[in-house]
C-alpha cells in the first residue's frame, strides 16, 4: 500500500519544470491548461500572439524545458478536448492571410453558443446580419440594411439605437468587423460557423476554388464565376506574369493583392485582428 501511495504522489506531484515538456498525447499539464484558459478569454488570436502566449505559460510555471513545437502543443490539447467536441482550430484572415487560432465548439452552432452572452432579440439581429452578409456579393452588409430589419426581430422589441449598440458589441466580441458603416464576419465567426453556414445557406454559400474553404470576401472570375480568397489569389498568381483563371483560363482582371508575409513582418506580436480591413469589391 505504501508503494501504491508513493506511486500516486509521483504521478500527481511531477516537478513543475517538466510539466510543460510533457509530450505524451492526451496529457494536459498546468502549462496546457493555462494556455487554454487564456485562449478562451481572447476568442481568437494571430499565430504570433499564440506563440507569445505559449511562451508566457511556460514562464509562469517556471518551466526550464524547451518550449514544445506549437503544432504538437495544440494537437496535444485537442486530443484531450476531442471528447468534449471542442477544438483549437487554425485559420487565416480573409483580407491578408494572417494565420489565426480560435477555440471552436464543434457540438453546437456558433449562434447557439452566443446565447449565454446575448438576449434572444440580439441573437436574432446577428442572424439577420448574417443573412445579409452571406447573400451579398461583396461579403458586407450595410448598417442601414441591418437596422431596417429591427422590427422583424424575435423576442423583446429593440430600437434602432439599441441595435447599433448591439452591433458594436458583436464587433468588440470579434463576431463581426465593421468598416465605414458596413459589417462582415470576423475570422472568429468564420472559423466557428463554417459548418453551420454551409448547412444553413447551401444555395448561397461561396467556396474558394483554391482552398475549398468558406469564402466571405474575395475575387471572382468575370467569365466562369469561380471565387478565390485574396490570400489564395496572391499565392496562386505569385509567379504568373499574366494571371489566368484556374478554371476557364480567361485573363484574371483584378489586381493581385499583397498579403501577409511572415519573413517581412517587422513588428513582432502586433495584431491586425482589431484593425478594420479594406473592403473588397472585387467580385
N, C-alpha and C positions, 0 to 999 in steps of 0.2 A: 504493500500500500504506500509505503514511504517513497518507493521508487516511482509509483504512479503519480504522486503529488509533485515530486520533483520534475517529472516529465511535463506535467501540465504547466508548472511555473516556467519551465524552459520555453514552452510554446508561446505563452502569453506575455512574458517579460523579456522579449528579444531586445537587444541593445538598440537604442534609438538611432544610432549612426548607421545601422544596417537596414532599417525599415524601408527606406526609400529605394534601396538597392535590391529589394526582393524582386525576383524575376519569374517566380512561379505563376503560371497563368491562373487567374481566378483568386489571387490573394491580394486583398486590399490592406495597405498599410496606412498609418496616420498621414503620410505624405499624399497618398492617393485620395484619401477621404477629404483632406483639407482642399486639395485641388478641385475635387468635385463640388464641394460646398461653395467655393469661390466662383467657379464657373456658373453655377446655378444663379448666383446673385447678379452676374453680368448678363446672362441670357445668351449673348453671342460675343465672340472676341476674334480679332485678327490673329493669324498664326504667330506673329512676332510677340504679341501680347500674351498669347498662350504659353510660349516658351519662357517668357519672363515670369509668368505665374507659376509654372512648374519649378523653376529655379528658386523662386520665393518660398515655395512649400518645402523644398529640401532644406533651405536655410533656416526656416522656422523650427524644424525638427532636428536641427544640429546634425544633419547627415553629412558624413565625410565621404560617403560613397559617390562615385561618379554619377552624374545625372543620367538617368536612363533615356535611351532613344525615345523621342516624343511619340512616334508611331507605336512602339512597343508598350510604352507607358499607357497610352489611351486604349490600345487593344486589351490590355490587362484590366482596365476599369470596365470596358464594355463587356468583357466576359463575365463579370460579376453582375452587371446591370441587365444582362440579357433576359434573365428570368422575370425581371420587373417591367419588361417591354420599354426600356429606356436605353438611349444610345447617345454617345458623343459623336456627332456627325460632322464631317468636313465638307465644306462647300467653297464657293467663291462669290465675290461681289459681282453683280452683273455689269457695272459700268467700267471697271478696270481690272477685274480678275484677281483681286487680293484674296488669298486663302483665309477662310474663316472657320471657326468651330462653334457649334451650338449643342446644347443638351436637348435632345429631341424625345418627345413622348410618342412612342410607336403604337400605344394601345388606344389612344383617342385622337380625335381631330384637334387641331390647334384651337379652333373656336371654342370647343367644349373645355379645353384646358384653361382658357382665359376666363372661364366662368367664375373663378374664385376672386378675380380682380375687378370684374366688371358686372354691371347690372344687366338684366335681360334686354332692355332697350339699347344699352350701349353695345352689347354683343350684336344686336340686330343692325346697328349702324355700321359696325365693322363688316358684316355680311353684305350690306348694301354697297359699301365702298369696294369690297372685293368683287362683287358682280360687275361693277363699272370698270374696274381695273382689268379684269380678265376679258371683258368684251371689247375693250379699247384696242385700237390698232397700235397705239404708242406705248401701252402699258401704264398709262397715267389716267387718273380721274380727277376732274376739277372739283374744288371745294364747293363751287356753286351747284354742280350736278348732285353731289352727295347731300348737301344741305337741303336741296329741293325734295329729298325723299324722307325728310324727318317726320312728316305727317303720316307716313306709312309704317312707322316703327312699331314693333310689338311691345307690350308692357306699358309702363308709365309714359305719359306724354313728355316730349322733350322739345324745348325751344331751340331755335337755331343757334342762339348764343351758347347754350349749354352744349349743343352738338359740336360747335367749334372747339370748345374746351376738351371734349372727349377725343376728338381727332388729334389734338395736341398731346393728349395722354398716350394715345396709340404711338405717336412719334417718339415720345420720351421712353416708352417701354420697348422700343425697337420692333414694333409690328409694322409700322408704316414709315415712309420717308416723305417729307414734304419739300417741294421745290416750286417757288413762285406761284403759290396758291393751288398746286396740283399734288396729288398723292400717288405713290406707288408702294409696292411691297418692299419691306426691309429684308435683308439677307436672312435674318432670323425667321421671318414668316415663310420665306421660300423654302428654307430647309425643313421647317416643321410641317408645312402644309402641302408639300408637293403631291403626296399620295391623295390627300383629301381633294385637292384641286383637280387632279386627273380624273377622279371618280365623280366629282360633282359637276364638272364642266367638260364632259367628254367631247362635245362638238365645238367648243370654243377654245379649249386649251391649246397652247402653242408649244412646240417642242423644237429644241435646237437640232439642226441637221448634223452637227458635228459630234456633240457630246451626248445627245439624246436626252438631256435633262429638261425640266420645265423652263420655259422662256417667258419672261415678262417684258423685258426690254431687249432690243437687238436690231439687226438689219435684216432685210428680206430681198430676195431676187425679184426684180420687176417683171421677169418673164415667167418663171415657174412658181414663184411664191414661197420657196423654202426660206426658212429663217435660221439665223445664227446669232448666238450671243456675241457681244462686242469683243470679249477676250478670245473667243473661238475664231472670229473673223481675223483678228490680229495674228494669231498663231498660224492659221491656215494659209494666209496670204503673205506671211513674213518674208519669203524669198521669191515672191512672184512679181516680175516686172509688169505683167499685165494680168491682174486678177480676173479669174473667170469663175462662174458659179460651179460648185462641185457637183450639181445635179444636172443642169441643162447645158453647161459650158458657155453660156452667154456672158458677155462682159459684165463685171460687177461694178455698178455705177457709183457706189458710195465711197466716201473717204475711209481709208483703212485707219482705225483708231490706234492710239498709243495706249498701252495697258501696263499694269504693274510689272516691274522687272526687279526682282529681289537683289540682283547684282548692282543695281543703280540706286537702291534705297539708301538715302543718306541719314535720315533721322530715325534711329532705332527706337522702337517702342511707341512711335506716334501712330495714332489710329485715324483712319479716314471714315470709320463707320458712322461717326456722328456728323460728318460733313455731308452736305447735300450734293448729290451727283448731278452732272449735267444731264438734262433731259434729252433722250434720244427721240428724234422724229424720223429716223431713217428706217422706214418700213416699206 
